[in-house]
Amino acid sequence: MSIQGQDQVEKKYDPHDATLKFVKRKNDLDPTCDDDDLKAEMSCGHAVTPDSLTMWCRSKLDEGIYKFKCPALVEGNKLCNKLLSYQEVRRLADLSIEEMQHFEQTIARLAAAEYCEIQTCPWCKTSVERTDLSNLCVQCTVCTADRKKARHFCWQCRREWKGSGPRSDRCDNADCINGNVQLLQTCATISLPDVKGVSSCPCVRVCPTCGMKVEHNRQHCKNINCPRCHVEFCFVCLKLKQECLKTSSPYTICSSGVAPRQTSIPVWEKK
């Protein structure tokens, strides 16, 4: 059940809901939560309120993570990490229709991006998968069948392909530029407050393994886990985590300093 407030919707469990197991203990996702708030127990045994679960899951989706693993502490700094199904999250977070639409669309997009590259054809609007990640010239099979003639578009500028192919940099359309490369070159710089010595680092990077665009939340250590290929790397020097840790700690600037702005997008060579 949701209660409409003046500025926001405050969620509260229905105390008569027999499908939920209510518990009287602290909120494992938000220790600052009011003790009087009704809390339900998840399948892993940890207690939540609908608001705390919703906010935590939204933060994971914003980070590009669509598999929800319970973040509650069980022993010291050890996390529970029990995988929560979307059905359980939907029920215990008391998701509204709008929230369900957002969650499901985002989960579908992130899951698809993890396993393949998909774009919408600029003409027929069907989804097209790019199997050769080093070639920007892509054929739409639907348009080709309709026209009975091969029709190709540029994966980068999403216009009809001009020039010869295959190519990995651009087509011959005058304004064909890689928006992600442009962003890497022009994005603002940030500091990492918890990492000593890092005061001017580009706020956007691409994963050195798969090329996915990522940002640092400016909290905790300098390492980041890519949500697509799940490789951990240093956001500062762009080396893999284990390589960076050979010469520096997670909370100090790297021995090689801040890596320059990236000028290209790595192609993910899936194994």
VOFIFI-650750 format. One record per residue (C-alpha): residue in three letters; chain; x, y, z; residue number from 0. Coordinates in steps of 0.5 Angstrom, whole numbers, plus 500, padded with zeros to 3 digits. Layout:
BEGIN
<site residu="ALA" chaine="A" X="X" Y="Y" Z="Z" num="NUM"/>
...
END
This chain:
BEGIN
<site residu="MET" chaine="A" X="500" Y="500" Z="500" num="0"/>
<site residu="SER" chaine="A" X="503" Y="507" Z="498" num="1"/>
<site residu="ILE" chaine="A" X="501" Y="513" Z="502" num="2"/>
<site residu="GLN" chaine="A" X="501" Y="520" Z="497" num="3"/>
<site residu="GLY" chaine="A" X="504" Y="525" Z="501" num="4"/>
<site residu="GLN" chaine="A" X="505" Y="533" Z="499" num="5"/>
<site residu="ASP" chaine="A" X="512" Y="532" Z="495" num="6"/>
<site residu="GLN" chaine="A" X="513" Y="524" Z="495" num="7"/>
<site residu="VAL" chaine="A" X="510" Y="518" Z="496" num="8"/>
<site residu="GLU" chaine="A" X="511" Y="514" Z="502" num="9"/>
<site residu="LYS" chaine="A" X="510" Y="507" Z="502" num="10"/>
<site residu="LYS" chaine="A" X="508" Y="503" Z="508" num="11"/>
<site residu="TYR" chaine="A" X="506" Y="495" Z="509" num="12"/>
<site residu="ASP" chaine="A" X="499" Y="493" Z="510" num="13"/>
<site residu="PRO" chaine="A" X="499" Y="490" Z="517" num="14"/>
<site residu="HIS" chaine="A" X="494" Y="486" Z="515" num="15"/>
<site residu="ASP" chaine="A" X="497" Y="483" Z="509" num="16"/>
<site residu="ALA" chaine="A" X="498" Y="475" Z="510" num="17"/>
<site residu="THR" chaine="A" X="503" Y="474" Z="505" num="18"/>
<site residu="LEU" chaine="A" X="508" Y="478" Z="508" num="19"/>
<site residu="LYS" chaine="A" X="512" Y="476" Z="514" num="20"/>
<site residu="PHE" chaine="A" X="513" Y="482" Z="519" num="21"/>
<site residu="VAL" chaine="A" X="519" Y="482" Z="524" num="22"/>
<site residu="LYS" chaine="A" X="520" Y="487" Z="529" num="23"/>
<site residu="ARG" chaine="A" X="528" Y="489" Z="529" num="24"/>
<site residu="LYS" chaine="A" X="532" Y="494" Z="525" num="25"/>
<site residu="ASN" chaine="A" X="532" Y="495" Z="518" num="26"/>
<site residu="ASP" chaine="A" X="538" Y="492" Z="515" num="27"/>
<site residu="LEU" chaine="A" X="538" Y="496" Z="509" num="28"/>
<site residu="ASP" chaine="A" X="537" Y="503" Z="512" num="29"/>
<site residu="PRO" chaine="A" X="540" Y="503" Z="520" num="30"/>
<site residu="THR" chaine="A" X="537" Y="510" Z="520" num="31"/>
<site residu="CYS" chaine="A" X="530" Y="508" Z="519" num="32"/>
<site residu="ASP" chaine="A" X="525" Y="509" Z="524" num="33"/>
<site residu="ASP" chaine="A" X="524" Y="503" Z="529" num="34"/>
<site residu="ASP" chaine="A" X="516" Y="504" Z="529" num="35"/>
<site residu="ASP" chaine="A" X="516" Y="503" Z="521" num="36"/>
<site residu="LEU" chaine="A" X="513" Y="496" Z="519" num="37"/>
<site residu="LYS" chaine="A" X="519" Y="491" Z="516" num="38"/>
<site residu="ALA" chaine="A" X="518" Y="485" Z="512" num="39"/>
<site residu="GLU" chaine="A" X="523" Y="479" Z="512" num="40"/>
<site residu="MET" chaine="A" X="526" Y="478" Z="505" num="41"/>
<site residu="SER" chaine="A" X="528" Y="470" Z="503" num="42"/>
<site residu="CYS" chaine="A" X="535" Y="471" Z="506" num="43"/>
<site residu="GLY" chaine="A" X="532" Y="473" Z="513" num="44"/>
<site residu="HIS" chaine="A" X="534" Y="480" Z="513" num="45"/>
<site residu="ALA" chaine="A" X="529" Y="486" Z="514" num="46"/>
<site residu="VAL" chaine="A" X="527" Y="492" Z="510" num="47"/>
<site residu="THR" chaine="A" X="521" Y="497" Z="509" num="48"/>
<site residu="PRO" chaine="A" X="518" Y="498" Z="502" num="49"/>
<site residu="ASP" chaine="A" X="522" Y="505" Z="501" num="50"/>
<site residu="SER" chaine="A" X="529" Y="502" Z="503" num="51"/>
<site residu="LEU" chaine="A" X="528" Y="496" Z="498" num="52"/>
<site residu="THR" chaine="A" X="526" Y="501" Z="493" num="53"/>
<site residu="MET" chaine="A" X="531" Y="506" Z="493" num="54"/>
<site residu="TRP" chaine="A" X="537" Y="501" Z="494" num="55"/>
<site residu="CYS" chaine="A" X="534" Y="497" Z="488" num="56"/>
<site residu="ARG" chaine="A" X="534" Y="504" Z="484" num="57"/>
<site residu="SER" chaine="A" X="541" Y="506" Z="486" num="58"/>
<site residu="LYS" chaine="A" X="543" Y="499" Z="483" num="59"/>
<site residu="LEU" chaine="A" X="540" Y="500" Z="476" num="60"/>
<site residu="ASP" chaine="A" X="543" Y="507" Z="476" num="61"/>
<site residu="GLU" chaine="A" X="550" Y="504" Z="477" num="62"/>
<site residu="GLY" chaine="A" X="548" Y="499" Z="471" num="63"/>
<site residu="ILE" chaine="A" X="547" Y="493" Z="475" num="64"/>
<site residu="TYR" chaine="A" X="540" Y="489" Z="474" num="65"/>
<site residu="LYS" chaine="A" X="542" Y="483" Z="479" num="66"/>
<site residu="PHE" chaine="A" X="540" Y="485" Z="486" num="67"/>
<site residu="LYS" chaine="A" X="544" Y="481" Z="491" num="68"/>
<site residu="CYS" chaine="A" X="542" Y="483" Z="499" num="69"/>
<site residu="PRO" chaine="A" X="547" Y="488" Z="501" num="70"/>
<site residu="ALA" chaine="A" X="546" Y="487" Z="509" num="71"/>
<site residu="LEU" chaine="A" X="552" Y="485" Z="513" num="72"/>
<site residu="VAL" chaine="A" X="552" Y="478" Z="516" num="73"/>
<site residu="GLU" chaine="A" X="559" Y="478" Z="519" num="74"/>
<site residu="GLY" chaine="A" X="563" Y="484" Z="520" num="75"/>
<site residu="ASN" chaine="A" X="564" Y="487" Z="513" num="76"/>
<site residu="LYS" chaine="A" X="562" Y="481" Z="509" num="77"/>
<site residu="LEU" chaine="A" X="555" Y="482" Z="505" num="78"/>
<site residu="CYS" chaine="A" X="549" Y="477" Z="505" num="79"/>
<site residu="ASN" chaine="A" X="550" Y="477" Z="497" num="80"/>
<site residu="LYS" chaine="A" X="543" Y="473" Z="497" num="81"/>
<site residu="LEU" chaine="A" X="540" Y="473" Z="490" num="82"/>
<site residu="LEU" chaine="A" X="533" Y="476" Z="490" num="83"/>
<site residu="SER" chaine="A" X="529" Y="475" Z="484" num="84"/>
<site residu="TYR" chaine="A" X="525" Y="481" Z="481" num="85"/>
<site residu="GLN" chaine="A" X="519" Y="478" Z="483" num="86"/>
<site residu="GLU" chaine="A" X="521" Y="478" Z="490" num="87"/>
<site residu="VAL" chaine="A" X="523" Y="485" Z="490" num="88"/>
<site residu="ARG" chaine="A" X="517" Y="487" Z="486" num="89"/>
<site residu="ARG" chaine="A" X="513" Y="485" Z="492" num="90"/>
<site residu="LEU" chaine="A" X="517" Y="487" Z="498" num="91"/>
<site residu="ALA" chaine="A" X="519" Y="494" Z="495" num="92"/>
<site residu="ASP" chaine="A" X="511" Y="495" Z="493" num="93"/>
<site residu="LEU" chaine="A" X="513" Y="497" Z="486" num="94"/>
<site residu="SER" chaine="A" X="508" Y="502" Z="483" num="95"/>
<site residu="ILE" chaine="A" X="506" Y="501" Z="476" num="96"/>
<site residu="GLU" chaine="A" X="510" Y="506" Z="474" num="97"/>
<site residu="GLU" chaine="A" X="516" Y="503" Z="478" num="98"/>
<site residu="MET" chaine="A" X="515" Y="496" Z="475" num="99"/>
<site residu="GLN" chaine="A" X="515" Y="499" Z="468" num="100"/>
<site residu="HIS" chaine="A" X="522" Y="503" Z="469" num="101"/>
<site residu="PHE" chaine="A" X="525" Y="497" Z="473" num="102"/>
<site residu="GLU" chaine="A" X="523" Y="492" Z="467" num="103"/>
<site residu="GLN" chaine="A" X="525" Y="496" Z="462" num="104"/>
<site residu="THR" chaine="A" X="532" Y="498" Z="465" num="105"/>
<site residu="ILE" chaine="A" X="533" Y="490" Z="467" num="106"/>
<site residu="ALA" chaine="A" X="531" Y="488" Z="460" num="107"/>
<site residu="ARG" chaine="A" X="536" Y="494" Z="457" num="108"/>
<site residu="LEU" chaine="A" X="542" Y="492" Z="461" num="109"/>
<site residu="ALA" chaine="A" X="541" Y="484" Z="460" num="110"/>
<site residu="ALA" chaine="A" X="541" Y="485" Z="453" num="111"/>
<site residu="ALA" chaine="A" X="547" Y="490" Z="453" num="112"/>
<site residu="GLU" chaine="A" X="551" Y="484" Z="457" num="113"/>
<site residu="TYR" chaine="A" X="550" Y="479" Z="452" num="114"/>
<site residu="CYS" chaine="A" X="550" Y="483" Z="445" num="115"/>
<site residu="GLU" chaine="A" X="550" Y="490" Z="442" num="116"/>
<site residu="ILE" chaine="A" X="543" Y="492" Z="440" num="117"/>
<site residu="GLN" chaine="A" X="541" Y="498" Z="436" num="118"/>
<site residu="THR" chaine="A" X="534" Y="500" Z="433" num="119"/>
<site residu="CYS" chaine="A" X="534" Y="500" Z="425" num="120"/>
<site residu="PRO" chaine="A" X="533" Y="508" Z="423" num="121"/>
<site residu="TRP" chaine="A" X="528" Y="506" Z="418" num="122"/>
<site residu="CYS" chaine="A" X="523" Y="500" Z="420" num="123"/>
<site residu="LYS" chaine="A" X="525" Y="501" Z="428" num="124"/>
<site residu="THR" chaine="A" X="526" Y="493" Z="429" num="125"/>
<site residu="SER" chaine="A" X="532" Y="491" Z="433" num="126"/>
<site residu="VAL" chaine="A" X="538" Y="490" Z="430" num="127"/>
<site residu="GLU" chaine="A" X="544" Y="486" Z="433" num="128"/>
<site residu="ARG" chaine="A" X="551" Y="487" Z="431" num="129"/>
<site residu="THR" chaine="A" X="555" Y="481" Z="431" num="130"/>
<site residu="ASP" chaine="A" X="562" Y="484" Z="429" num="131"/>
<site residu="LEU" chaine="A" X="563" Y="489" Z="434" num="132"/>
<site residu="SER" chaine="A" X="569" Y="492" Z="430" num="133"/>
<site residu="ASN" chaine="A" X="565" Y="494" Z="424" num="134"/>
<site residu="LEU" chaine="A" X="560" Y="500" Z="424" num="135"/>
<site residu="CYS" chaine="A" X="557" Y="498" Z="417" num="136"/>
<site residu="VAL" chaine="A" X="551" Y="494" Z="419" num="137"/>
<site residu="GLN" chaine="A" X="545" Y="491" Z="415" num="138"/>
<site residu="CYS" chaine="A" X="538" Y="491" Z="417" num="139"/>
<site residu="THR" chaine="A" X="535" Y="484" Z="415" num="140"/>
<site residu="VAL" chaine="A" X="528" Y="487" Z="415" num="141"/>
<site residu="CYS" chaine="A" X="529" Y="493" Z="410" num="142"/>
<site residu="THR" chaine="A" X="533" Y="488" Z="406" num="143"/>
<site residu="ALA" chaine="A" X="528" Y="483" Z="405" num="144"/>
<site residu="ASP" chaine="A" X="522" Y="489" Z="404" num="145"/>
<site residu="ARG" chaine="A" X="527" Y="492" Z="399" num="146"/>
<site residu="LYS" chaine="A" X="530" Y="486" Z="396" num="147"/>
<site residu="LYS" chaine="A" X="536" Y="490" Z="396" num="148"/>
<site residu="ALA" chaine="A" X="541" Y="490" Z="402" num="149"/>
<site residu="ARG" chaine="A" X="540" Y="496" Z="406" num="150"/>
<site residu="HIS" chaine="A" X="546" Y="498" Z="411" num="151"/>
<site residu="PHE" chaine="A" X="546" Y="503" Z="416" num="152"/>
<site residu="CYS" chaine="A" X="552" Y="506" Z="421" num="153"/>
<site residu="TRP" chaine="A" X="552" Y="504" Z="428" num="154"/>
<site residu="GLN" chaine="A" X="555" Y="510" Z="430" num="155"/>
<site residu="CYS" chaine="A" X="551" Y="516" Z="427" num="156"/>
<site residu="ARG" chaine="A" X="545" Y="511" Z="425" num="157"/>
<site residu="ARG" chaine="A" X="544" Y="514" Z="418" num="158"/>
<site residu="GLU" chaine="A" X="545" Y="510" Z="411" num="159"/>
<site residu="TRP" chaine="A" X="552" Y="508" Z="410" num="160"/>
<site residu="LYS" chaine="A" X="556" Y="512" Z="406" num="161"/>
<site residu="GLY" chaine="A" X="563" Y="510" Z="403" num="162"/>
<site residu="SER" chaine="A" X="566" Y="503" Z="403" num="163"/>
<site residu="GLY" chaine="A" X="566" Y="498" Z="409" num="164"/>
<site residu="PRO" chaine="A" X="568" Y="495" Z="414" num="165"/>
<site residu="ARG" chaine="A" X="570" Y="500" Z="418" num="166"/>
<site residu="SER" chaine="A" X="571" Y="501" Z="425" num="167"/>
<site residu="ASP" chaine="A" X="572" Y="509" Z="426" num="168"/>
<site residu="ARG" chaine="A" X="566" Y="512" Z="422" num="169"/>
<site residu="CYS" chaine="A" X="562" Y="512" Z="415" num="170"/>
<site residu="ASP" chaine="A" X="563" Y="518" Z="410" num="171"/>
<site residu="ASN" chaine="A" X="557" Y="522" Z="413" num="172"/>
<site residu="ALA" chaine="A" X="560" Y="528" Z="414" num="173"/>
<site residu="ASP" chaine="A" X="557" Y="529" Z="422" num="174"/>
<site residu="CYS" chaine="A" X="559" Y="521" Z="423" num="175"/>
<site residu="ILE" chaine="A" X="562" Y="522" Z="430" num="176"/>
<site residu="ASN" chaine="A" X="563" Y="517" Z="436" num="177"/>
<site residu="GLY" chaine="A" X="559" Y="521" Z="441" num="178"/>
<site residu="ASN" chaine="A" X="562" Y="517" Z="447" num="179"/>
<site residu="VAL" chaine="A" X="569" Y="519" Z="445" num="180"/>
<site residu="GLN" chaine="A" X="567" Y="526" Z="444" num="181"/>
<site residu="LEU" chaine="A" X="564" Y="525" Z="451" num="182"/>
<site residu="LEU" chaine="A" X="570" Y="522" Z="454" num="183"/>
<site residu="GLN" chaine="A" X="574" Y="528" Z="451" num="184"/>
<site residu="THR" chaine="A" X="570" Y="534" Z="454" num="185"/>
<site residu="CYS" chaine="A" X="567" Y="531" Z="460" num="186"/>
<site residu="ALA" chaine="A" X="568" Y="535" Z="467" num="187"/>
<site residu="THR" chaine="A" X="573" Y="532" Z="472" num="188"/>
<site residu="ILE" chaine="A" X="572" Y="530" Z="479" num="189"/>
<site residu="SER" chaine="A" X="575" Y="529" Z="485" num="190"/>
<site residu="LEU" chaine="A" X="575" Y="522" Z="489" num="191"/>
<site residu="PRO" chaine="A" X="574" Y="524" Z="496" num="192"/>
<site residu="ASP" chaine="A" X="576" Y="518" Z="499" num="193"/>
<site residu="VAL" chaine="A" X="582" Y="517" Z="495" num="194"/>
<site residu="LYS" chaine="A" X="588" Y="521" Z="497" num="195"/>
<site residu="GLY" chaine="A" X="591" Y="525" Z="492" num="196"/>
<site residu="VAL" chaine="A" X="586" Y="524" Z="487" num="197"/>
<site residu="SER" chaine="A" X="583" Y="531" Z="485" num="198"/>
<site residu="SER" chaine="A" X="582" Y="532" Z="478" num="199"/>
<site residu="CYS" chaine="A" X="580" Y="525" Z="474" num="200"/>
<site residu="PRO" chaine="A" X="575" Y="525" Z="468" num="201"/>
<site residu="CYS" chaine="A" X="568" Y="524" Z="471" num="202"/>
<site residu="VAL" chaine="A" X="567" Y="519" Z="465" num="203"/>
<site residu="ARG" chaine="A" X="571" Y="513" Z="463" num="204"/>
<site residu="VAL" chaine="A" X="570" Y="507" Z="459" num="205"/>
<site residu="CYS" chaine="A" X="571" Y="500" Z="461" num="206"/>
<site residu="PRO" chaine="A" X="578" Y="498" Z="458" num="207"/>
<site residu="THR" chaine="A" X="576" Y="491" Z="457" num="208"/>
<site residu="CYS" chaine="A" X="569" Y="491" Z="454" num="209"/>
<site residu="GLY" chaine="A" X="568" Y="499" Z="452" num="210"/>
<site residu="MET" chaine="A" X="562" Y="500" Z="457" num="211"/>
<site residu="LYS" chaine="A" X="561" Y="507" Z="459" num="212"/>
<site residu="VAL" chaine="A" X="561" Y="508" Z="467" num="213"/>
<site residu="GLU" chaine="A" X="562" Y="513" Z="472" num="214"/>
<site residu="HIS" chaine="A" X="564" Y="513" Z="479" num="215"/>
<site residu="ASN" chaine="A" X="560" Y="515" Z="485" num="216"/>
<site residu="ARG" chaine="A" X="565" Y="518" Z="488" num="217"/>
<site residu="GLN" chaine="A" X="564" Y="514" Z="494" num="218"/>
<site residu="HIS" chaine="A" X="569" Y="509" Z="497" num="219"/>
<site residu="CYS" chaine="A" X="575" Y="506" Z="494" num="220"/>
<site residu="LYS" chaine="A" X="578" Y="508" Z="486" num="221"/>
<site residu="ASN" chaine="A" X="576" Y="501" Z="484" num="222"/>
<site residu="ILE" chaine="A" X="570" Y="500" Z="480" num="223"/>
<site residu="ASN" chaine="A" X="566" Y="493" Z="477" num="224"/>
<site residu="CYS" chaine="A" X="564" Y="494" Z="470" num="225"/>
<site residu="PRO" chaine="A" X="556" Y="492" Z="470" num="226"/>
<site residu="ARG" chaine="A" X="557" Y="489" Z="463" num="227"/>
<site residu="CYS" chaine="A" X="563" Y="484" Z="463" num="228"/>
<site residu="HIS" chaine="A" X="564" Y="484" Z="471" num="229"/>
<site residu="VAL" chaine="A" X="571" Y="486" Z="470" num="230"/>
<site residu="GLU" chaine="A" X="574" Y="490" Z="476" num="231"/>
<site residu="PHE" chaine="A" X="579" Y="496" Z="474" num="232"/>
<site residu="CYS" chaine="A" X="582" Y="502" Z="477" num="233"/>
<site residu="PHE" chaine="A" X="577" Y="508" Z="475" num="234"/>
<site residu="VAL" chaine="A" X="584" Y="513" Z="476" num="235"/>
<site residu="CYS" chaine="A" X="589" Y="509" Z="472" num="236"/>
<site residu="LEU" chaine="A" X="585" Y="505" Z="468" num="237"/>
<site residu="LYS" chaine="A" X="589" Y="498" Z="470" num="238"/>
<site residu="LEU" chaine="A" X="586" Y="492" Z="472" num="239"/>
<site residu="LYS" chaine="A" X="585" Y="492" Z="479" num="240"/>
<site residu="GLN" chaine="A" X="590" Y="487" Z="481" num="241"/>
<site residu="GLU" chaine="A" X="595" Y="490" Z="477" num="242"/>
<site residu="CYS" chaine="A" X="594" Y="497" Z="480" num="243"/>
<site residu="LEU" chaine="A" X="594" Y="494" Z="487" num="244"/>
<site residu="LYS" chaine="A" X="601" Y="491" Z="486" num="245"/>
<site residu="THR" chaine="A" X="604" Y="499" Z="487" num="246"/>
<site residu="SER" chaine="A" X="598" Y="502" Z="490" num="247"/>
<site residu="SER" chaine="A" X="593" Y="501" Z="495" num="248"/>
<site residu="PRO" chaine="A" X="585" Y="502" Z="494" num="249"/>
<site residu="TYR" chaine="A" X="585" Y="509" Z="497" num="250"/>
<site residu="THR" chaine="A" X="591" Y="512" Z="495" num="251"/>
<site residu="ILE" chaine="A" X="593" Y="515" Z="488" num="252"/>
<site residu="CYS" chaine="A" X="596" Y="510" Z="483" num="253"/>
<site residu="SER" chaine="A" X="603" Y="510" Z="482" num="254"/>
<site residu="SER" chaine="A" X="602" Y="512" Z="475" num="255"/>
<site residu="GLY" chaine="A" X="598" Y="518" Z="477" num="256"/>
<site residu="VAL" chaine="A" X="591" Y="519" Z="473" num="257"/>
<site residu="ALA" chaine="A" X="591" Y="516" Z="466" num="258"/>
<site residu="PRO" chaine="A" X="589" Y="521" Z="461" num="259"/>
<site residu="ARG" chaine="A" X="583" Y="522" Z="457" num="260"/>
<site residu="GLN" chaine="A" X="581" Y="516" Z="453" num="261"/>
<site residu="THR" chaine="A" X="581" Y="517" Z="446" num="262"/>
<site residu="SER" chaine="A" X="578" Y="510" Z="443" num="263"/>
<site residu="ILE" chaine="A" X="573" Y="505" Z="445" num="264"/>
<site residu="PRO" chaine="A" X="575" Y="498" Z="447" num="265"/>
<site residu="VAL" chaine="A" X="572" Y="492" Z="443" num="266"/>
<site residu="TRP" chaine="A" X="570" Y="487" Z="447" num="267"/>
<site residu="GLU" chaine="A" X="573" Y="480" Z="445" num="268"/>
<site residu="LYS" chaine="A" X="568" Y="475" Z="449" num="269"/>
<site residu="LYS" chaine="A" X="571" Y="469" Z="450" num="270"/>
END
